[in-house]
């Protein structure tokens, strides 16, 4: 899962069209996959991960198996669809869930468009 998140972070830095979504957001969400927890932080227009997620508490969490979490992070399947299929559990507000879904999906969608052109 960590590799998928690192790829996502690299793609985020290359795609300015998603920055209006995060320029004023301040969110910390734990991404839990089996025994691995990574804290994704959105703050001051930046997205990064914390190496020691236990150091800072997060009230939001998304958890699921490795395949479902990878689909989410890579933007191949939308967060709410994975939740409806009960492949992931989402413990966030709807606003935060929609923000994360948009970030993951738009980052992937832009990559697909570049392949077409």
LODO-115091 format. One line per field, with one value per atom (N, C-alpha, C, O, CB): residue number from 1; x, y, z; atom name. Coordinates in steps of 0.02 Angstrom, whole numbers, plus 50000, padded with zeros to 5 digits. Glycine has a CB too. Example, Ala and Ser with C-alpha at 12.3 -4.5 7.8 and 13.67 -1.06 7.14 Angstrom:
REM LODO-115091
nr = (1 | 1 | 1 | 1 | 1 | 2 | 2 | 2 | 2 | 2)
X = (50660 | 50615 | 50660 | 50712 | 50565 | 50642 | 50684 | 50645 | 50670 | 50704)
Y = (49716 | 49775 | 49835 | 49834 | 49776 | 49888 | 49947 | 50002 | 50057 | 49970)
Z = (50390 | 50390 | 50390 | 50423 | 50452 | 50354 | 50357 | 50394 | 50402 | 50286)
atom = (N | CA | C | O | CB | N | CA | C | O | CB)
//
This chain:
REM LODO-115091
nr = (1 | 1 | 1 | 1 | 1 | 2 | 2 | 2 | 2 | 2 | 3 | 3 | 3 | 3 | 3 | 4 | 4 | 4 | 4 | 4 | 5 | 5 | 5 | 5 | 5 | 6 | 6 | 6 | 6 | 6 | 7 | 7 | 7 | 7 | 7 | 8 | 8 | 8 | 8 | 8 | 9 | 9 | 9 | 9 | 9 | 10 | 10 | 10 | 10 | 10 | 11 | 11 | 11 | 11 | 11 | 12 | 12 | 12 | 12 | 12 | 13 | 13 | 13 | 13 | 13 | 14 | 14 | 14 | 14 | 14 | 15 | 15 | 15 | 15 | 15 | 16 | 16 | 16 | 16 | 16 | 17 | 17 | 17 | 17 | 17 | 18 | 18 | 18 | 18 | 18 | 19 | 19 | 19 | 19 | 19 | 20 | 20 | 20 | 20 | 20 | 21 | 21 | 21 | 21 | 21 | 22 | 22 | 22 | 22 | 22 | 23 | 23 | 23 | 23 | 23 | 24 | 24 | 24 | 24 | 24 | 25 | 25 | 25 | 25 | 25 | 26 | 26 | 26 | 26 | 26 | 27 | 27 | 27 | 27 | 27 | 28 | 28 | 28 | 28 | 28 | 29 | 29 | 29 | 29 | 29 | 30 | 30 | 30 | 30 | 30 | 31 | 31 | 31 | 31 | 31 | 32 | 32 | 32 | 32 | 32 | 33 | 33 | 33 | 33 | 33 | 34 | 34 | 34 | 34 | 34 | 35 | 35 | 35 | 35 | 35 | 36 | 36 | 36 | 36 | 36 | 37 | 37 | 37 | 37 | 37 | 38 | 38 | 38 | 38 | 38 | 39 | 39 | 39 | 39 | 39 | 40 | 40 | 40 | 40 | 40 | 41 | 41 | 41 | 41 | 41 | 42 | 42 | 42 | 42 | 42 | 43 | 43 | 43 | 43 | 43 | 44 | 44 | 44 | 44 | 44 | 45 | 45 | 45 | 45 | 45 | 46 | 46 | 46 | 46 | 46 | 47 | 47 | 47 | 47 | 47 | 48 | 48 | 48 | 48 | 48 | 49 | 49 | 49 | 49 | 49 | 50 | 50 | 50 | 50 | 50 | 51 | 51 | 51 | 51 | 51 | 52 | 52 | 52 | 52 | 52 | 53 | 53 | 53 | 53 | 53 | 54 | 54 | 54 | 54 | 54 | 55 | 55 | 55 | 55 | 55 | 56 | 56 | 56 | 56 | 56 | 57 | 57 | 57 | 57 | 57 | 58 | 58 | 58 | 58 | 58 | 59 | 59 | 59 | 59 | 59 | 60 | 60 | 60 | 60 | 60 | 61 | 61 | 61 | 61 | 61 | 62 | 62 | 62 | 62 | 62 | 63 | 63 | 63 | 63 | 63 | 64 | 64 | 64 | 64 | 64 | 65 | 65 | 65 | 65 | 65 | 66 | 66 | 66 | 66 | 66 | 67 | 67 | 67 | 67 | 67 | 68 | 68 | 68 | 68 | 68 | 69 | 69 | 69 | 69 | 69 | 70 | 70 | 70 | 70 | 70 | 71 | 71 | 71 | 71 | 71 | 72 | 72 | 72 | 72 | 72 | 73 | 73 | 73 | 73 | 73 | 74 | 74 | 74 | 74 | 74 | 75 | 75 | 75 | 75 | 75 | 76 | 76 | 76 | 76 | 76 | 77 | 77 | 77 | 77 | 77 | 78 | 78 | 78 | 78 | 78 | 79 | 79 | 79 | 79 | 79 | 80 | 80 | 80 | 80 | 80 | 81 | 81 | 81 | 81 | 81 | 82 | 82 | 82 | 82 | 82 | 83 | 83 | 83 | 83 | 83 | 84 | 84 | 84 | 84 | 84 | 85 | 85 | 85 | 85 | 85 | 86 | 86 | 86 | 86 | 86 | 87 | 87 | 87 | 87 | 87 | 88 | 88 | 88 | 88 | 88 | 89 | 89 | 89 | 89 | 89 | 90 | 90 | 90 | 90 | 90 | 91 | 91 | 91 | 91 | 91 | 92 | 92 | 92 | 92 | 92 | 93 | 93 | 93 | 93 | 93 | 94 | 94 | 94 | 94 | 94 | 95 | 95 | 95 | 95 | 95 | 96 | 96 | 96 | 96 | 96 | 97 | 97 | 97 | 97 | 97 | 98 | 98 | 98 | 98 | 98 | 99 | 99 | 99 | 99 | 99 | 100 | 100 | 100 | 100 | 100 | 101 | 101 | 101 | 101 | 101 | 102 | 102 | 102 | 102 | 102 | 103 | 103 | 103 | 103 | 103 | 104 | 104 | 104 | 104 | 104 | 105 | 105 | 105 | 105 | 105 | 106 | 106 | 106 | 106 | 106 | 107 | 107 | 107 | 107 | 107 | 108 | 108 | 108 | 108 | 108 | 109 | 109 | 109 | 109 | 109 | 110 | 110 | 110 | 110 | 110 | 111 | 111 | 111 | 111 | 111 | 112 | 112 | 112 | 112 | 112 | 113 | 113 | 113 | 113 | 113 | 114 | 114 | 114 | 114 | 114 | 115 | 115 | 115 | 115 | 115 | 116 | 116 | 116 | 116 | 116 | 117 | 117 | 117 | 117 | 117)
X = (50041 | 50000 | 50043 | 50026 | 49953 | 50099 | 50141 | 50167 | 50175 | 50199 | 50182 | 50207 | 50153 | 50168 | 50229 | 50092 | 50036 | 50027 | 50013 | 49972 | 50033 | 50026 | 50082 | 50071 | 50024 | 50143 | 50199 | 50191 | 50207 | 50265 | 50167 | 50153 | 50100 | 50104 | 50132 | 50048 | 49994 | 50022 | 50003 | 49940 | 50066 | 50095 | 50135 | 50133 | 50139 | 50172 | 50211 | 50164 | 50176 | 50256 | 50111 | 50063 | 50028 | 50014 | 50011 | 50013 | 49981 | 50023 | 49996 | 49967 | 50088 | 50132 | 50135 | 50150 | 50202 | 50120 | 50124 | 50058 | 50055 | 50144 | 50005 | 49939 | 49908 | 49878 | 49893 | 49918 | 49895 | 49819 | 49793 | 49924 | 49783 | 49711 | 49676 | 49617 | 49683 | 49709 | 49677 | 49690 | 49658 | 49702 | 49737 | 49754 | 49696 | 49693 | 49810 | 49650 | 49593 | 49552 | 49519 | 49549 | 49553 | 49517 | 49549 | 49514 | 49512 | 49614 | 49650 | 49681 | 49711 | 49702 | 49676 | 49714 | 49695 | 49736 | 49705 | 49634 | 49615 | 49595 | 49570 | 49558 | 49604 | 49585 | 49638 | 49697 | 49575 | 49614 | 49658 | 49628 | 49581 | 49667 | 49657 | 49629 | 49685 | 49738 | 49587 | 49672 | 49717 | 49674 | 49625 | 49755 | 49692 | 49654 | 49701 | 49751 | 49610 | 49684 | 49722 | 49698 | 49638 | 49716 | 49744 | 49729 | 49756 | 49816 | 49762 | 49709 | 49728 | 49716 | 49662 | 49687 | 49769 | 49766 | 49799 | 49860 | 49802 | 49759 | 49782 | 49820 | 49790 | 49826 | 49885 | 49923 | 49962 | 50002 | 49971 | 49951 | 49988 | 49942 | 49886 | 50017 | 49967 | 49930 | 49974 | 50031 | 49907 | 49946 | 49981 | 49934 | 49875 | 50001 | 49961 | 49920 | 49932 | 49987 | 49935 | 49879 | 49880 | 49858 | 49806 | 49834 | 49900 | 49886 | 49879 | 49920 | 49943 | 49825 | 49814 | 49813 | 49771 | 49746 | 49861 | 49867 | 49902 | 49954 | 49905 | 49876 | 49906 | 49921 | 49973 | 49970 | 49876 | 49885 | 49934 | 49954 | 49906 | 49954 | 50002 | 49971 | 49929 | 50069 | 49994 | 49973 | 50037 | 50083 | 49930 | 50040 | 50099 | 50078 | 50022 | 50153 | 50125 | 50111 | 50155 | 50210 | 50122 | 50130 | 50169 | 50200 | 50167 | 50126 | 50263 | 50299 | 50278 | 50277 | 50374 | 50261 | 50241 | 50169 | 50159 | 50289 | 50119 | 50050 | 50025 | 49976 | 50006 | 50056 | 50033 | 50051 | 50023 | 50064 | 50096 | 50117 | 50061 | 50055 | 50179 | 50020 | 49964 | 49900 | 49894 | 49976 | 49851 | 49786 | 49747 | 49751 | 49746 | 49710 | 49667 | 49596 | 49587 | 49692 | 49547 | 49479 | 49448 | 49394 | 49436 | 49481 | 49456 | 49497 | 49557 | 49458 | 49461 | 49497 | 49461 | 49400 | 49503 | 49501 | 49477 | 49516 | 49578 | 49486 | 49481 | 49515 | 49486 | 49428 | 49509 | 49528 | 49507 | 49564 | 49620 | 49478 | 49550 | 49602 | 49649 | 49634 | 49572 | 49705 | 49757 | 49732 | 49747 | 49818 | 49696 | 49672 | 49624 | 49630 | 49637 | 49578 | 49529 | 49563 | 49547 | 49475 | 49610 | 49645 | 49687 | 49693 | 49689 | 49717 | 49757 | 49713 | 49732 | 49795 | 49654 | 49606 | 49587 | 49582 | 49544 | 49575 | 49556 | 49613 | 49602 | 49538 | 49672 | 49729 | 49749 | 49768 | 49788 | 49745 | 49763 | 49707 | 49717 | 49779 | 49649 | 49594 | 49557 | 49520 | 49620 | 49567 | 49533 | 49461 | 49420 | 49571 | 49447 | 49379 | 49364 | 49406 | 49371 | 49304 | 49286 | 49274 | 49251 | 49224 | 49289 | 49283 | 49213 | 49204 | 49302 | 49162 | 49094 | 49071 | 49032 | 49046 | 49096 | 49079 | 49111 | 49079 | 49102 | 49174 | 49206 | 49171 | 49166 | 49280 | 49147 | 49111 | 49044 | 49025 | 49099 | 49008 | 48944 | 48953 | 48911 | 48912 | 49008 | 49023 | 49051 | 49065 | 49072 | 49059 | 49086 | 49156 | 49176 | 49040 | 49194 | 49264 | 49309 | 49364 | 49287 | 49285 | 49320 | 49270 | 49209 | 49357 | 49296 | 49255 | 49278 | 49338 | 49260 | 49231 | 49247 | 49219 | 49158 | 49219 | 49263 | 49243 | 49264 | 49311 | 49275 | 49228 | 49240 | 49173 | 49122 | 49288 | 49175 | 49115 | 49106 | 49154 | 49119 | 49047 | 49035 | 49079 | 49104 | 48960 | 49088 | 49130 | 49202 | 49231 | 49129 | 49229 | 49298 | 49301 | 49348 | 49323 | 49252 | 49250 | 49248 | 49284 | 49189 | 49207 | 49203 | 49267 | 49288 | 49145 | 49300 | 49364 | 49416 | 49450 | 49389 | 49422 | 49471 | 49455 | 49499 | 49474 | 49391 | 49371 | 49390 | 49416 | 49295 | 49378 | 49395 | 49471 | 49493 | 49370 | 49510 | 49582 | 49609 | 49648 | 49616 | 49589 | 49613 | 49590 | 49629 | 49589 | 49526 | 49500 | 49526 | 49544 | 49424 | 49529 | 49553 | 49627 | 49647 | 49542 | 49665 | 49736 | 49743 | 49784 | 49773 | 49704 | 49705 | 49674 | 49701 | 49667 | 49619 | 49585 | 49631 | 49629 | 49521 | 49670 | 49716 | 49769 | 49789 | 49749 | 49792 | 49842 | 49813 | 49847 | 49867 | 49751 | 49718 | 49710 | 49718 | 49650 | 49693 | 49684 | 49750 | 49751 | 49656 | 49804 | 49870 | 49889 | 49923 | 49924 | 49868 | 49883 | 49845 | 49870 | 49867 | 49786 | 49744 | 49772 | 49772 | 49672 | 49795 | 49819 | 49886 | 49913 | 49820)
Y = (49940 | 50000 | 50063 | 50112 | 50000 | 50061 | 50121 | 50142 | 50201 | 50109 | 50093 | 50109 | 50145 | 50194 | 50045 | 50122 | 50155 | 50226 | 50271 | 50114 | 50237 | 50304 | 50349 | 50407 | 50302 | 50323 | 50363 | 50383 | 50439 | 50325 | 50337 | 50353 | 50406 | 50452 | 50290 | 50400 | 50450 | 50518 | 50568 | 50430 | 50522 | 50587 | 50618 | 50679 | 50578 | 50577 | 50602 | 50629 | 50683 | 50547 | 50592 | 50615 | 50680 | 50723 | 50560 | 50685 | 50745 | 50807 | 50859 | 50738 | 50802 | 50859 | 50882 | 50940 | 50841 | 50836 | 50852 | 50879 | 50901 | 50791 | 50879 | 50896 | 50954 | 50946 | 50835 | 51012 | 51073 | 51080 | 51118 | 51132 | 51044 | 51051 | 51027 | 51044 | 51013 | 50989 | 50966 | 51012 | 51005 | 50896 | 51059 | 51102 | 51146 | 51159 | 51146 | 51169 | 51207 | 51166 | 51195 | 51230 | 51101 | 51059 | 51059 | 51050 | 50988 | 51069 | 51061 | 51124 | 51122 | 51010 | 51180 | 51239 | 51264 | 51296 | 51294 | 51251 | 51272 | 51213 | 51224 | 51321 | 51153 | 51094 | 51077 | 51089 | 51034 | 51051 | 51026 | 50961 | 50960 | 51079 | 50905 | 50839 | 50791 | 50792 | 50814 | 50748 | 50692 | 50629 | 50625 | 50701 | 50581 | 50520 | 50460 | 50458 | 50518 | 50411 | 50350 | 50303 | 50292 | 50316 | 50277 | 50226 | 50160 | 50150 | 50244 | 50116 | 50054 | 49995 | 49985 | 50045 | 49956 | 49897 | 49840 | 49839 | 49909 | 49792 | 49737 | 49764 | 49796 | 49690 | 49754 | 49777 | 49840 | 49861 | 49722 | 49872 | 49932 | 49993 | 49991 | 49925 | 50046 | 50108 | 50165 | 50173 | 50121 | 50204 | 50262 | 50321 | 50317 | 50253 | 50376 | 50435 | 50483 | 50508 | 50469 | 50497 | 50544 | 50612 | 50618 | 50520 | 50662 | 50729 | 50778 | 50780 | 50751 | 50816 | 50870 | 50934 | 50944 | 50860 | 50978 | 51039 | 51093 | 51079 | 51025 | 51153 | 51211 | 51198 | 51218 | 51230 | 51164 | 51151 | 51096 | 51089 | 51212 | 51058 | 51003 | 50937 | 50936 | 51017 | 50883 | 50816 | 50777 | 50774 | 50780 | 50747 | 50708 | 50653 | 50652 | 50754 | 50608 | 50555 | 50565 | 50592 | 50486 | 50541 | 50542 | 50474 | 50422 | 50562 | 50473 | 50410 | 50374 | 50312 | 50423 | 50411 | 50381 | 50401 | 50448 | 50402 | 50367 | 50389 | 50384 | 50417 | 50349 | 50345 | 50340 | 50402 | 50414 | 50278 | 50444 | 50504 | 50557 | 50596 | 50534 | 50557 | 50605 | 50567 | 50527 | 50658 | 50581 | 50549 | 50577 | 50636 | 50557 | 50534 | 50554 | 50529 | 50472 | 50526 | 50572 | 50550 | 50516 | 50487 | 50609 | 50520 | 50490 | 50428 | 50426 | 50541 | 50377 | 50317 | 50282 | 50280 | 50269 | 50256 | 50214 | 50149 | 50149 | 50248 | 50093 | 50029 | 49978 | 49982 | 50004 | 49931 | 49879 | 49833 | 49841 | 49909 | 49784 | 49738 | 49772 | 49826 | 49673 | 49740 | 49771 | 49787 | 49840 | 49726 | 49741 | 49751 | 49811 | 49852 | 49688 | 49816 | 49871 | 49938 | 49988 | 49859 | 49939 | 50001 | 50024 | 50083 | 49993 | 49976 | 49993 | 50022 | 50071 | 49931 | 49993 | 50019 | 50091 | 50133 | 49975 | 50103 | 50171 | 50220 | 50272 | 50170 | 50205 | 50251 | 50263 | 50319 | 50223 | 50212 | 50220 | 50253 | 50270 | 50153 | 50263 | 50297 | 50253 | 50280 | 50357 | 50188 | 50144 | 50128 | 50111 | 50080 | 50133 | 50123 | 50177 | 50194 | 50052 | 50205 | 50260 | 50237 | 50181 | 50295 | 50281 | 50266 | 50243 | 50193 | 50327 | 50280 | 50263 | 50196 | 50161 | 50317 | 50178 | 50114 | 50057 | 50006 | 50111 | 50066 | 50016 | 50009 | 49954 | 50034 | 50064 | 50062 | 50026 | 49986 | 50134 | 50041 | 50007 | 49932 | 49893 | 50037 | 49912 | 49841 | 49809 | 49749 | 49833 | 49849 | 49827 | 49800 | 49755 | 49775 | 49828 | 49808 | 49852 | 49832 | 49812 | 49912 | 49956 | 49983 | 49986 | 50013 | 50004 | 50037 | 50109 | 50123 | 50000 | 50155 | 50226 | 50257 | 50256 | 50262 | 50284 | 50317 | 50391 | 50413 | 50283 | 50427 | 50499 | 50533 | 50500 | 50512 | 50598 | 50634 | 50627 | 50610 | 50710 | 50640 | 50636 | 50686 | 50671 | 50650 | 50745 | 50796 | 50772 | 50782 | 50860 | 50741 | 50716 | 50657 | 50652 | 50694 | 50613 | 50556 | 50580 | 50553 | 50511 | 50631 | 50657 | 50691 | 50686 | 50706 | 50726 | 50758 | 50705 | 50712 | 50800 | 50653 | 50601 | 50564 | 50549 | 50551 | 50549 | 50516 | 50558 | 50532 | 50502 | 50623 | 50668 | 50670 | 50667 | 50739 | 50674 | 50676 | 50613 | 50617 | 50686 | 50556 | 50493 | 50484 | 50465 | 50434 | 50498 | 50487 | 50538 | 50519 | 50490 | 50601 | 50652 | 50643 | 50657 | 50721 | 50621 | 50608 | 50552 | 50557 | 50591 | 50500 | 50444 | 50465 | 50448 | 50383 | 50502 | 50522 | 50564 | 50556 | 50562 | 50608 | 50649 | 50607 | 50621 | 50702 | 50555 | 50510 | 50473 | 50466 | 50459 | 50451 | 50417 | 50464 | 50443 | 50390 | 50526 | 50574 | 50587 | 50594 | 50641 | 50589 | 50600 | 50543 | 50554 | 50609 | 50482 | 50425 | 50428 | 50405 | 50359 | 50456 | 50462 | 50513 | 50503 | 50480 | 50569 | 50625 | 50612 | 50654 | 50688)
Z = (50000 | 50000 | 50000 | 49967 | 50060 | 50036 | 50041 | 49972 | 49959 | 50089 | 49929 | 49862 | 49822 | 49787 | 49826 | 49828 | 49792 | 49817 | 49777 | 49801 | 49881 | 49909 | 49885 | 49868 | 49986 | 49884 | 49861 | 49787 | 49768 | 49871 | 49746 | 49675 | 49670 | 49629 | 49637 | 49712 | 49713 | 49730 | 49698 | 49763 | 49779 | 49799 | 49743 | 49733 | 49861 | 49706 | 49650 | 49596 | 49569 | 49620 | 49581 | 49530 | 49552 | 49511 | 49516 | 49618 | 49643 | 49630 | 49612 | 49718 | 49640 | 49631 | 49558 | 49544 | 49654 | 49512 | 49441 | 49413 | 49356 | 49402 | 49453 | 49426 | 49465 | 49517 | 49430 | 49436 | 49469 | 49471 | 49512 | 49434 | 49428 | 49426 | 49490 | 49500 | 49367 | 49532 | 49594 | 49654 | 49706 | 49610 | 49647 | 49703 | 49728 | 49788 | 49683 | 49685 | 49713 | 49763 | 49806 | 49657 | 49758 | 49805 | 49875 | 49925 | 49779 | 49878 | 49941 | 49969 | 50023 | 49933 | 49934 | 49955 | 50024 | 50057 | 49904 | 50047 | 50114 | 50159 | 50214 | 50110 | 50135 | 50173 | 50226 | 50217 | 50127 | 50281 | 50333 | 50359 | 50399 | 50391 | 50335 | 50349 | 50365 | 50334 | 50289 | 50414 | 50429 | 50428 | 50465 | 50498 | 50387 | 50383 | 50384 | 50349 | 50318 | 50426 | 50428 | 50373 | 50366 | 50497 | 50334 | 50284 | 50313 | 50319 | 50214 | 50331 | 50365 | 50318 | 50291 | 50430 | 50309 | 50267 | 50305 | 50314 | 50198 | 50328 | 50368 | 50428 | 50471 | 50327 | 50434 | 50493 | 50480 | 50521 | 50516 | 50423 | 50404 | 50408 | 50384 | 50333 | 50439 | 50444 | 50419 | 50441 | 50517 | 50373 | 50347 | 50356 | 50341 | 50271 | 50382 | 50391 | 50334 | 50324 | 50460 | 50296 | 50241 | 50268 | 50299 | 50181 | 50256 | 50283 | 50225 | 50180 | 50331 | 50227 | 50179 | 50220 | 50264 | 50138 | 50205 | 50245 | 50205 | 50173 | 50311 | 50205 | 50172 | 50098 | 50073 | 50207 | 50064 | 49993 | 49976 | 49918 | 49960 | 50026 | 50015 | 50038 | 50083 | 50051 | 50008 | 50028 | 50043 | 50002 | 49973 | 50103 | 50122 | 50170 | 50194 | 50154 | 50184 | 50232 | 50293 | 50289 | 50201 | 50350 | 50411 | 50420 | 50413 | 50472 | 50437 | 50445 | 50509 | 50511 | 50447 | 50561 | 50624 | 50640 | 50679 | 50682 | 50610 | 50619 | 50690 | 50707 | 50575 | 50732 | 50801 | 50841 | 50895 | 50834 | 50815 | 50850 | 50850 | 50897 | 50818 | 50797 | 50794 | 50783 | 50737 | 50739 | 50824 | 50818 | 50759 | 50744 | 50882 | 50727 | 50672 | 50688 | 50710 | 50604 | 50676 | 50690 | 50629 | 50634 | 50711 | 50572 | 50510 | 50493 | 50504 | 50452 | 50466 | 50446 | 50389 | 50386 | 50505 | 50343 | 50289 | 50294 | 50296 | 50218 | 50297 | 50305 | 50256 | 50236 | 50377 | 50237 | 50191 | 50175 | 50199 | 50128 | 50132 | 50113 | 50063 | 50037 | 50082 | 50050 | 50008 | 49938 | 49911 | 50005 | 49907 | 49839 | 49835 | 49789 | 49813 | 49882 | 49881 | 49894 | 49862 | 49933 | 49941 | 49956 | 49896 | 49882 | 50018 | 49862 | 49803 | 49748 | 49716 | 49777 | 49737 | 49688 | 49705 | 49661 | 49683 | 49768 | 49791 | 49778 | 49747 | 49866 | 49802 | 49797 | 49725 | 49708 | 49836 | 49684 | 49613 | 49573 | 49515 | 49583 | 49603 | 49568 | 49518 | 49477 | 49534 | 49521 | 49473 | 49494 | 49452 | 49464 | 49558 | 49584 | 49634 | 49676 | 49616 | 49630 | 49674 | 49746 | 49758 | 49648 | 49792 | 49863 | 49882 | 49916 | 49904 | 49860 | 49880 | 49851 | 49882 | 49858 | 49792 | 49762 | 49803 | 49816 | 49689 | 49822 | 49864 | 49931 | 49958 | 49875 | 49957 | 50021 | 50012 | 50054 | 50048 | 49958 | 49945 | 49937 | 49959 | 49882 | 49905 | 49895 | 49959 | 49960 | 49838 | 50011 | 50076 | 50072 | 50109 | 50106 | 50024 | 50018 | 50061 | 50080 | 49945 | 50078 | 50124 | 50174 | 50162 | 50087 | 50231 | 50282 | 50287 | 50293 | 50352 | 50283 | 50283 | 50347 | 50359 | 50220 | 50388 | 50449 | 50445 | 50478 | 50512 | 50402 | 50391 | 50381 | 50374 | 50331 | 50380 | 50361 | 50286 | 50251 | 50382 | 50261 | 50189 | 50152 | 50098 | 50174 | 50180 | 50148 | 50138 | 50085 | 50190 | 50189 | 50185 | 50136 | 50097 | 50255 | 50138 | 50092 | 50020 | 49977 | 50106 | 50005 | 49937 | 49916 | 49858 | 49932 | 49962 | 49947 | 49928 | 49878 | 50007 | 49969 | 49955 | 49891 | 49851 | 50013 | 49880 | 49818 | 49758 | 49708 | 49818 | 49762 | 49707 | 49694 | 49637 | 49722 | 49747 | 49739 | 49706 | 49659 | 49807 | 49732 | 49703 | 49631 | 49588 | 49746 | 49618 | 49551 | 49501 | 49445 | 49553 | 49519 | 49472 | 49455 | 49399 | 49501 | 49502 | 49489 | 49437 | 49392 | 49554 | 49444 | 49397 | 49330 | 49277 | 49425 | 49332 | 49270 | 49226 | 49165 | 49287 | 49254 | 49215 | 49181 | 49125 | 49260 | 49216 | 49187 | 49126 | 49076 | 49240 | 49131 | 49075 | 49016 | 48958 | 49097 | 49029 | 48975 | 48938 | 48877 | 49003 | 48975 | 48945 | 48898 | 48848 | 48999 | 48915 | 48872 | 48806 | 48755 | 48909 | 48807 | 48747 | 48699 | 48638 | 48766 | 48725 | 48684 | 48657 | 48621 | 48722)
atom = (N | CA | C | O | CB | N | CA | C | O | CB | N | CA | C | O | CB | N | CA | C | O | CB | N | CA | C | O | CB | N | CA | C | O | CB | N | CA | C | O | CB | N | CA | C | O | CB | N | CA | C | O | CB | N | CA | C | O | CB | N | CA | C | O | CB | N | CA | C | O | CB | N | CA | C | O | CB | N | CA | C | O | CB | N | CA | C | O | CB | N | CA | C | O | CB | N | CA | C | O | CB | N | CA | C | O | CB | N | CA | C | O | CB | N | CA | C | O | CB | N | CA | C | O | CB | N | CA | C | O | CB | N | CA | C | O | CB | N | CA | C | O | CB | N | CA | C | O | CB | N | CA | C | O | CB | N | CA | C | O | CB | N | CA | C | O | CB | N | CA | C | O | CB | N | CA | C | O | CB | N | CA | C | O | CB | N | CA | C | O | CB | N | CA | C | O | CB | N | CA | C | O | CB | N | CA | C | O | CB | N | CA | C | O | CB | N | CA | C | O | CB | N | CA | C | O | CB | N | CA | C | O | CB | N | CA | C | O | CB | N | CA | C | O | CB | N | CA | C | O | CB | N | CA | C | O | CB | N | CA | C | O | CB | N | CA | C | O | CB | N | CA | C | O | CB | N | CA | C | O | CB | N | CA | C | O | CB | N | CA | C | O | CB | N | CA | C | O | CB | N | CA | C | O | CB | N | CA | C | O | CB | N | CA | C | O | CB | N | CA | C | O | CB | N | CA | C | O | CB | N | CA | C | O | CB | N | CA | C | O | CB | N | CA | C | O | CB | N | CA | C | O | CB | N | CA | C | O | CB | N | CA | C | O | CB | N | CA | C | O | CB | N | CA | C | O | CB | N | CA | C | O | CB | N | CA | C | O | CB | N | CA | C | O | CB | N | CA | C | O | CB | N | CA | C | O | CB | N | CA | C | O | CB | N | CA | C | O | CB | N | CA | C | O | CB | N | CA | C | O | CB | N | CA | C | O | CB | N | CA | C | O | CB | N | CA | C | O | CB | N | CA | C | O | CB | N | CA | C | O | CB | N | CA | C | O | CB | N | CA | C | O | CB | N | CA | C | O | CB | N | CA | C | O | CB | N | CA | C | O | CB | N | CA | C | O | CB | N | CA | C | O | CB | N | CA | C | O | CB | N | CA | C | O | CB | N | CA | C | O | CB | N | CA | C | O | CB | N | CA | C | O | CB | N | CA | C | O | CB | N | CA | C | O | CB | N | CA | C | O | CB | N | CA | C | O | CB | N | CA | C | O | CB | N | CA | C | O | CB | N | CA | C | O | CB | N | CA | C | O | CB | N | CA | C | O | CB | N | CA | C | O | CB | N | CA | C | O | CB | N | CA | C | O | CB | N | CA | C | O | CB | N | CA | C | O | CB | N | CA | C | O | CB | N | CA | C | O | CB | N | CA | C | O | CB | N | CA | C | O | CB | N | CA | C | O | CB | N | CA | C | O | CB | N | CA | C | O | CB | N | CA | C | O | CB | N | CA | C | O | CB | N | CA | C | O | CB | N | CA | C | O | CB | N | CA | C | O | CB | N | CA | C | O | CB | N | CA | C | O | CB)
//
